[in-house]
Structure formats: C-alpha cells, structure tokens
Amino acid sequence: MPDDAQTPWPRAVIFDLDGTLIDSAPDIARAVNRALIDYRIDIDAATARRFLGDGARKLVERVLAAHGIALDETTVERLTERFSACYRDEPCRDSVVFEGAAAALCALQARGVRLAVCTNKPRAIAERVIAALDLEPYLDVVIGAGQYALKPDPAPLFAALNALVCGAEEAVYVGDMAVDRQAGHAAGLPVLLAEFGYAAEPAAGLGADGVLEDWHKITDAIAALRVIGCFRD
C-alpha cells in the first residue's frame, strides 16, 4: 500500500471491455450464428453471454459443445477464423455502453487518472468498437488479443501498466469474470468485478477484492479498496 495515505490513488485504472464497459453480446451472437450456419446454430445474446470471456476459440468451442457437436481441431480453427471474419465485418451494430460507464470514465479522467482497456478481443476490433461507442476520448491505452497471451495470463495487464508508466501498486483492474480476477491478481493488481457482467456466478463469489454494483458507484468501490488495503507485491 502507498506510504502516504494522502497520495492520490489510483494513478491508473485498467478495464476489461466486454461485460464490463460494454454489452457486446448481441453483435457477438450474430457473428456466431453466421459462422456456424452450416450447423443450424442460432443463439441469442443471453446465450452468448454465458460463453464469453476467454477469446474467440473458446467461444466457438463452447457453443459447439453446448449443441453436442464434436469437431476436429482443424475444423474448429477454421470456424473460429470464420467467426472472427463475421464479427470483424460488423462488430458494433447493436453493442451498447453500460449505463453510467461513460460518465464514470469522464469523472476519473477529470481527476487525472489514466485509463486503459485490456481485452481478449482482437485489438483492431476493440479499437473500432471503442471508437463507434464514443469511448475513445477517455482511453490512453488499448491492449487486445494478437499482441500478448490472452487473460488469465497477466502479460496483457503488464503491457498496459508499462504503457501507462504505472506500477501495479498504483492501479486498479476492473473486470467481470473469474478470468479477470485471475489475470489481475497475477499482475499484482487489486481487482473489482462488475456485478452486472457476463459471469455465470455472482461476482461476490469469484475472489475479487471488491464488487462494482453499477457504474455510478465506481468512486466508492475504488475508495473501499484503499481503505481495506487490497494491494499486492
């Protein structure tokens, strides 16, 4: 924990994207359905939310498994590439920013806090979605798939900290799933998990240092981390 209790903290906040800042499930579901049309798969946004969190390959594998479809590795890889192409074609038709998220980013930025996104979505697509949803002005750094190992590997979070010129003891990570808690703690960061995110289990049971009930409460949720001393070496 910082030695001076009066030192402004945190200097930076890193956010997951899908299920944390935005609800992208409708667009992801549509891309899945286009990619897997030959298998007569048709999922809705609510179903897509259950399968998200570990990158495109895991998403495709989980959807196929849920429909009792077993395929060889080469075919799964081909379908993953097809999904990625379908999603890249139209990544932000129905995605929305969670209510209060933009205002929270604006308030943090106004306090001089540096902000980043660290997502398992490919960086190029993440940047398009962020721009389309008018979140780009708030973010200093975007780290996405294709640059580093996927979360729960901490490498992308270390990259974000490096780009922010910030130590883990000066930052907070905000996500919504167990994979975010695992990556955040592996990087030495205190972790908040969004109660309104995509996790199948309640956020309070996923081992994070705090829970974000809604975006209007981000300041209090971060302050609580400092009060209880959720800092890692």
C-alpha positions in Angstrom: 0.0 0.0 0.0 1.3 3.5 -0.7 3.1 5.0 2.2 1.4 8.4 2.2 -2.3 8.0 2.8 -2.8 11.4 1.1 -1.2 10.4 -2.1 -3.7 10.5 -5.0 -4.7 6.9 -5.7 -5.1 5.2 -8.1 -3.0 6.8 -10.8 -4.5 4.4 -13.4 -7.5 2.2 -13.9 -7.5 -0.7 -16.4 -10.8 -2.1 -17.6 -12.0 -5.2 -19.3 -14.2 -4.4 -22.3 -17.0 -6.9 -22.9 -19.3 -7.4 -20.0 -17.6 -4.5 -18.1 -17.7 -1.3 -20.1 -20.0 -2.6 -22.9 -22.6 -5.2 -23.7 -21.4 -6.6 -27.0 -23.3 -9.9 -26.8 -25.9 -9.1 -29.5 -23.2 -8.5 -32.1 -21.1 -11.5 -31.0 -24.2 -13.8 -31.1 -25.0 -12.6 -34.7 -21.4 -13.4 -35.8 -21.5 -16.8 -34.2 -24.8 -17.6 -36.0 -23.3 -16.5 -39.3 -20.1 -18.5 -38.8 -21.9 -21.7 -37.7 -24.9 -21.5 -40.0 -24.0 -24.9 -41.6 -24.6 -26.5 -38.2 -28.0 -24.9 -37.8 -26.9 -23.0 -34.7 -28.9 -19.9 -33.7 -28.0 -18.4 -30.3 -29.3 -15.2 -28.8 -27.4 -12.5 -26.8 -28.3 -14.0 -23.5 -26.8 -17.4 -24.5 -23.7 -15.7 -26.0 -23.0 -14.0 -22.6 -22.6 -17.4 -21.0 -19.9 -18.4 -23.4 -17.7 -15.3 -23.4 -14.5 -14.5 -21.6 -11.6 -16.5 -23.0 -11.3 -15.4 -26.6 -12.8 -16.4 -29.9 -11.6 -20.0 -30.0 -13.1 -20.8 -26.6 -16.3 -19.1 -27.6 -16.7 -21.3 -30.7 -15.7 -24.5 -28.8 -18.3 -23.8 -26.1 -21.1 -23.1 -28.5 -20.4 -26.3 -30.4 -20.1 -28.3 -27.2 -23.5 -26.9 -26.0 -25.1 -28.2 -29.2 -23.4 -31.6 -28.8 -21.2 -31.1 -31.9 -17.7 -32.6 -31.7 -15.3 -31.5 -34.5 -11.6 -32.0 -35.2 -9.1 -29.2 -34.3 -8.6 -28.1 -37.9 -12.4 -27.6 -38.4 -12.7 -25.7 -35.1 -9.8 -23.4 -36.1 -11.5 -22.8 -39.5 -14.8 -21.9 -37.8 -13.0 -19.7 -35.4 -11.5 -17.8 -38.3 -14.9 -17.6 -39.9 -16.4 -16.2 -36.7 -13.6 -13.6 -36.4 -14.3 -12.5 -40.0 -18.0 -12.3 -39.5 -17.5 -10.3 -36.3 -14.9 -8.0 -37.9 -17.4 -7.3 -40.7 -20.0 -5.8 -38.3 -18.6 -5.5 -34.7 -20.8 -2.7 -33.4 -24.4 -2.7 -34.8 -26.2 -3.4 -31.5 -23.5 -3.2 -28.8 -24.1 -0.6 -26.1 -22.1 1.1 -23.3 -23.4 0.1 -19.9 -25.4 2.8 -18.3 -23.2 5.2 -16.3 -19.9 3.8 -17.7 -19.0 6.8 -19.9 -19.8 9.2 -17.1 -17.6 7.2 -14.8 -14.7 7.3 -17.3 -15.2 11.0 -17.7 -15.1 11.6 -13.9 -11.9 9.5 -13.5 -10.2 11.3 -16.3 -11.2 14.7 -14.8 -9.3 13.6 -11.7 -6.2 13.0 -13.7 -6.5 9.2 -13.6 -5.0 7.4 -16.7 -7.4 4.9 -18.2 -6.8 1.7 -20.3 -8.7 -1.2 -21.8 -7.3 -4.7 -21.6 -9.4 -7.2 -23.5 -9.3 -10.7 -25.1 -11.0 -9.2 -28.1 -8.6 -8.6 -31.0 -7.1 -5.1 -30.7 -8.2 -3.9 -34.1 -11.8 -4.8 -33.5 -11.7 -3.5 -29.9 -10.5 -0.1 -31.2 -13.3 0.0 -33.8 -15.9 -0.8 -31.2 -14.5 1.7 -28.7 -14.5 4.4 -31.4 -18.0 3.6 -32.5 -19.3 3.8 -28.9 -17.5 7.1 -28.3 -15.3 5.8 -25.6 -12.0 6.6 -27.4 -11.5 10.1 -25.9 -11.4 8.6 -22.4 -8.8 5.9 -23.0 -5.0 6.3 -23.1 -4.2 2.7 -23.9 -5.9 -0.3 -25.6 -4.4 -3.8 -25.3 -6.1 -6.6 -27.1 -5.7 -10.1 -28.4 -3.0 -10.6 -31.0 -0.4 -8.6 -29.0 0.1 -10.8 -26.0 -1.2 -14.1 -24.4 -4.9 -14.0 -23.5 -6.1 -13.4 -20.0 -5.8 -15.1 -17.5 -2.2 -14.7 -18.4 -1.1 -11.4 -16.8 1.1 -10.4 -19.8 -1.5 -8.0 -21.3 -2.0 -6.3 -18.0 1.7 -5.9 -17.5 1.8 -4.4 -21.0 -1.0 -2.0 -20.1 0.9 -0.9 -16.9 4.0 -0.4 -18.9 2.2 1.7 -21.5 0.6 3.7 -18.7 4.0 4.1 -17.0 2.4 3.0 -13.8 3.2 0.3 -11.2 0.7 -2.3 -10.1 0.5 -0.7 -6.6 -0.7 2.5 -8.2 -3.5 0.9 -10.3 -6.8 -1.0 -10.2 -8.2 -3.5 -12.6 -12.0 -3.7 -13.3 -13.4 -6.8 -15.0 -16.4 -9.0 -14.7 -15.3 -12.7 -14.8 -13.1 -15.1 -13.0 -10.5 -14.8 -15.8 -10.2 -11.1 -14.9 -9.7 -11.8 -11.3 -7.0 -14.4 -12.1 -5.2 -12.1 -14.5 -5.4 -9.1 -12.2 -4.1 -10.8 -9.2 -1.3 -12.5 -11.2 -0.3 -9.0 -12.2 -0.3 -7.8 -8.6 -3.4 -5.6 -9.1 -6.4 -5.1 -6.8 -9.5 -6.3 -8.7 -13.1 -5.1 -8.9 -15.6 -7.3 -10.6 -18.8 -5.9 -12.1 -21.9 -7.5 -10.7 -23.8 -6.8 -13.9 -21.2 -8.6 -16.2 -21.1 -11.9 -18.0 -20.0 -14.2 -15.3 -22.3 -17.2 -14.7 -21.7 -16.9 -10.9 -22.3 -14.0 -8.6 -19.3 -11.6 -8.8 -19.0 -11.7 -5.0 -18.1 -15.4 -5.1 -15.2 -15.0 -7.6 -12.5 -14.0 -5.2 -12.1 -10.4 -6.2 -11.1 -7.6 -3.8 -14.4 -5.8 -4.4 -17.6 -5.8 -6.3 -18.9 -3.0 -8.6 -22.7 -2.9 -8.3 -23.1 -0.3 -11.0 -21.1 2.4 -12.7 -22.5 5.2 -10.6 -20.7 3.6 -7.6 -17.2 3.3 -9.1 -15.7 6.0 -6.9 -16.9 4.4 -3.7 -15.8 0.9 -4.9 -12.3 2.1 -5.6 -12.1 4.0 -2.3 -13.1 0.9 -0.5 -10.1 -1.0 -2.0 -7.7 1.6 -0.5 -9.5 1.5 2.9 -9.2 -2.3 3.3 -5.6 -2.3 1.8 -6.1 -4.5 -1.2 -2.6 -4.2 -2.6 -0.2 -6.9 -3.8 3.5 -7.2 -4.0 
